[in-house]
Amino acid sequence: MSTHPFDKALALEHSDIRAGHFTGATSPDYWNMVGPFGGATAAIALQSVLRHPDLLGTPLALTVNFAAALEAGPFDVQATPVRTNRSTQHWTVQITQPGAGGTPNMTTTATVVTAARRETWGESDTPMPEVPPPEAVKRFSIGPAGVAWLDRYEMRPISGGIPAKWDGSLQHSESRLWLRDAEERPLDFCSLAAMSDMFYPRVWLRRAKHVPAGTVSITTYFHAGPEQLSAVGSGYLLGRAVGQQFFNGFFDQAAHLWSEKGVLLATSNQIVYYKE
């Protein structure tokens, strides 16, 4: 059994694997202020599908809706295949915790699409930006108190770091950085899902104002198969994130993740709540 912090955070036990019911517990290693890091929760949802014996193919799309923050402690996961076609399989996932009077408290809902990919023509219309190599970029080393998950990753910001001054100045919302697990671990679909949610809220950079913000829903699209992920190993990914529209308390931000060799591995889009 792996002793890597991420694998321990993803550990799921099953009482009835045919029915897709799993149990787990939150990890203090991936804590983020009032609950687990959203990327870790997304990875747990995906893991429940990947552990299901009826799985067809590999992940194509993952949408996670955060209804409430997970509290520290045990949780239940229910993964259900709702339709299976020749090439695609559609899943629903629910994460709950015990509530008052024994009524389950719904914290997270998700949908997953997996696919049996077949070799075809392919090309990328989103080339990796030209950036300095990872070793030429200084590592980010100081994170805010109470945000344990930042210690689980090695991040090397190229541009668009967290503002040095919260002065309300208006600027761009784009960040570029190299990233990988701080403790070496081969890249897989679950870690790729988690890394798709590693970017801090774009409203902080756009306004240079530290307002309350939190992801409501994130969708990640996977553009690689096991061979492409295996080629990355424990190497760096280049991440790019940018905001797109800020309106009446919500904004969306897009993210891209490339391998060091320039292969686009995943893209994501999320809608985020923020206060004035």
C-alpha positions in Angstrom: 0.0 0.0 0.0 1.4 3.4 -0.9 2.4 5.7 1.9 2.2 8.9 -0.2 0.0 11.5 1.4 -2.2 11.8 -1.7 -2.8 8.0 -1.9 -3.7 8.0 1.8 -6.1 10.9 1.2 -7.7 8.8 -1.6 -8.0 5.6 0.4 -11.6 4.2 0.1 -13.1 1.1 1.7 -16.1 -0.6 0.2 -19.0 -2.3 2.0 -20.6 -3.4 -1.3 -18.4 -2.7 -4.3 -21.0 -3.9 -6.7 -23.3 -1.1 -5.6 -20.5 1.4 -5.7 -20.7 2.4 -2.1 -17.4 3.4 -0.5 -16.3 5.0 2.8 -13.3 7.3 3.5 -12.1 10.0 5.8 -10.8 13.5 5.2 -7.0 14.0 5.3 -5.4 16.8 7.4 -2.6 16.8 4.8 -4.9 18.4 2.2 -6.8 20.7 4.5 -7.8 24.2 3.2 -9.0 26.6 5.9 -12.6 25.3 6.4 -12.5 22.0 4.6 -10.4 19.8 2.3 -8.7 21.3 -0.8 -11.3 21.1 -3.5 -8.9 19.2 -5.9 -8.6 16.4 -3.3 -12.4 16.1 -3.1 -12.6 16.0 -6.9 -10.0 13.3 -6.9 -12.0 11.3 -4.4 -15.1 11.5 -6.6 -13.1 10.3 -9.6 -11.4 7.5 -7.5 -14.8 6.0 -6.6 -15.5 5.6 -10.3 -12.0 4.2 -11.1 -12.4 1.7 -8.3 -15.8 0.5 -9.6 -15.7 -3.0 -11.2 -18.1 -1.9 -14.0 -15.7 0.8 -15.2 -15.4 1.3 -19.0 -12.4 3.0 -20.4 -10.6 6.0 -18.9 -11.7 9.5 -17.7 -13.0 11.9 -20.3 -14.8 14.6 -18.2 -15.3 15.2 -14.5 -17.7 17.8 -13.1 -17.8 18.4 -9.3 -20.3 20.6 -7.5 -19.4 21.7 -4.0 -22.7 21.9 -2.1 -21.0 22.2 1.3 -17.5 21.9 2.8 -16.6 18.4 4.0 -16.1 18.4 7.8 -13.1 16.7 9.3 -14.0 13.0 9.7 -15.6 10.1 7.8 -17.7 10.3 4.7 -19.6 8.1 2.3 -19.3 8.0 -1.5 -21.8 6.5 -3.9 -20.7 6.0 -7.5 -23.4 4.9 -9.9 -23.1 4.1 -13.7 -26.3 5.5 -15.1 -25.7 4.6 -18.8 -23.2 2.6 -20.7 -22.8 3.0 -24.5 -20.3 1.3 -26.8 -17.7 4.1 -26.4 -18.8 6.1 -23.3 -20.0 5.5 -19.8 -21.9 8.1 -17.7 -21.7 8.2 -13.9 -23.2 10.1 -11.0 -21.3 10.4 -7.7 -22.5 11.7 -4.3 -20.4 12.4 -1.2 -22.3 12.6 2.1 -21.5 12.8 5.8 -23.7 11.9 8.8 -26.0 14.8 9.7 -28.3 15.7 12.5 -30.6 12.8 13.5 -28.7 10.4 11.3 -29.9 12.1 8.1 -27.1 12.1 5.5 -25.7 15.6 4.8 -25.0 16.0 1.0 -21.7 17.8 0.6 -20.7 17.0 -3.0 -22.3 15.9 -6.2 -20.4 14.9 -9.4 -20.8 13.5 -12.8 -18.1 11.6 -14.6 -17.8 10.5 -18.2 -15.4 7.7 -19.1 -14.6 6.6 -22.6 -13.0 3.7 -24.5 -10.8 5.7 -26.7 -9.8 4.5 -30.1 -6.7 5.7 -32.0 -7.5 8.5 -34.5 -6.0 11.6 -35.9 -5.3 14.2 -33.3 -3.7 17.6 -32.9 -3.6 20.5 -30.4 -4.7 24.0 -31.2 -3.5 25.2 -27.8 0.3 25.1 -27.8 2.2 25.4 -24.5 3.5 29.0 -23.9 7.2 29.7 -24.1 8.4 29.8 -20.5 11.7 29.3 -18.6 12.5 25.7 -17.6 11.4 24.7 -14.0 15.0 24.8 -12.6 15.3 28.5 -13.7 12.2 29.5 -11.7 12.3 30.1 -7.9 10.1 27.8 -5.8 7.1 29.2 -3.9 7.8 28.3 -0.3 5.6 30.4 2.1 1.9 29.6 2.3 -0.8 31.0 4.6 -1.4 29.4 8.0 -4.1 26.7 8.0 -3.6 25.8 4.4 -1.8 22.4 4.7 -2.4 21.3 1.1 0.0 23.9 -0.3 2.8 21.9 1.4 1.9 18.8 -0.7 2.9 20.5 -3.9 6.0 22.1 -5.4 5.1 25.3 -7.2 7.3 27.6 -9.2 5.4 30.7 -10.2 6.5 32.2 -13.5 4.0 35.1 -13.6 0.8 36.1 -11.9 1.8 35.1 -8.3 -0.3 36.1 -5.3 -0.2 39.9 -5.1 2.5 41.3 -2.8 0.2 44.2 -2.0 -3.6 44.0 -1.5 -4.0 47.6 -2.8 -7.1 47.2 -5.0 -5.2 47.9 -8.2 -6.7 46.5 -11.4 -4.6 44.2 -13.6 -4.6 41.0 -15.6 -5.8 37.7 -14.1 -3.4 35.3 -15.8 -0.9 33.1 -13.9 1.7 30.7 -15.2 3.6 28.2 -13.0 5.4 24.9 -12.9 3.9 22.4 -10.5 4.2 18.8 -9.3 3.8 16.8 -6.1 6.3 17.8 -3.4 6.9 14.2 -2.6 7.5 12.3 -5.8 4.5 10.4 -7.2 3.8 9.3 -10.8 1.1 11.3 -12.4 -2.3 9.6 -12.8 -5.9 10.7 -13.5 -6.7 11.5 -9.9 -3.6 13.6 -9.3 -4.3 15.4 -12.6 -7.9 16.1 -11.5 -6.5 17.6 -8.2 -3.9 19.7 -10.0 -6.6 21.2 -12.2 -8.0 23.0 -9.1 -4.6 24.3 -7.7 -5.0 27.9 -8.9 -6.0 30.5 -6.4 -9.1 32.6 -7.1 -8.5 34.9 -10.1 -10.4 37.7 -8.5 -7.6 38.1 -6.0 -5.1 38.8 -8.9 -7.5 40.8 -11.0 -8.3 43.3 -8.2 -5.4 42.8 -5.8 -8.0 42.5 -3.1 -8.2 39.5 -0.7 -12.0 38.9 -0.8 -13.7 35.7 0.4 -14.1 33.3 -2.6 -14.8 29.6 -3.1 -15.4 27.2 -6.0 -19.0 26.2 -6.6 -18.5 23.9 -9.6 -15.5 22.7 -11.6 -15.3 20.7 -14.8 -12.1 19.0 -15.9 -11.5 17.5 -19.4 -8.8 14.9 -19.8 -6.9 15.0 -23.1 -4.5 12.2 -22.4 -4.4 8.4 -21.8 -2.4 6.3 -19.4 0.6 6.2 -21.8 0.9 10.0 -21.9 0.5 10.3 -18.1 3.1 7.5 -17.6 5.6 9.5 -19.8 5.3 12.4 -17.4 6.2 10.3 -14.4 6.8 12.6 -11.4 7.9 15.5 -13.6 6.6 19.0 -13.7 3.4 20.3 -15.3 3.0 23.8 -16.7 -0.2 25.3 -15.5 -1.9 28.4 -16.9 -5.0 30.0 -15.3 -7.0 33.0 -16.3 -10.3 34.6 -15.3 -12.9 35.3 -18.0 -15.9 37.1 -16.6 -16.6 38.7 -13.2 -20.3 39.5 -12.6 -22.5 40.0 -9.5 -20.7 37.7 -7.1 -19.5 34.9 -9.4 -16.7 34.6 -11.9 -15.3 31.8 -14.0 -11.7 30.8 -14.6 -10.1 28.5 -17.1 -7.0 26.4 -16.6 -4.6 24.4 -18.8 -2.0 21.8 -17.8 0.8 20.7 -20.1 3.6 18.2 -19.7 7.2 19.5 -19.9 7.3 18.2 -23.4 4.3 20.4 -24.4 1.5 17.8 -24.4 -1.8 19.3 -23.3 -3.0 16.9 -20.6 -6.1 18.6 -19.2 -8.2 21.7 -19.3 -10.7 22.9 -16.7 -13.3 25.6 -16.2 -14.8 26.5 -12.8 -17.4 28.9 -11.5 -16.4 30.7 -8.3 -18.3 32.6 -5.7 -16.9 35.8 -4.3 -17.9 38.6 -1.9 -17.4 42.3 -2.5 
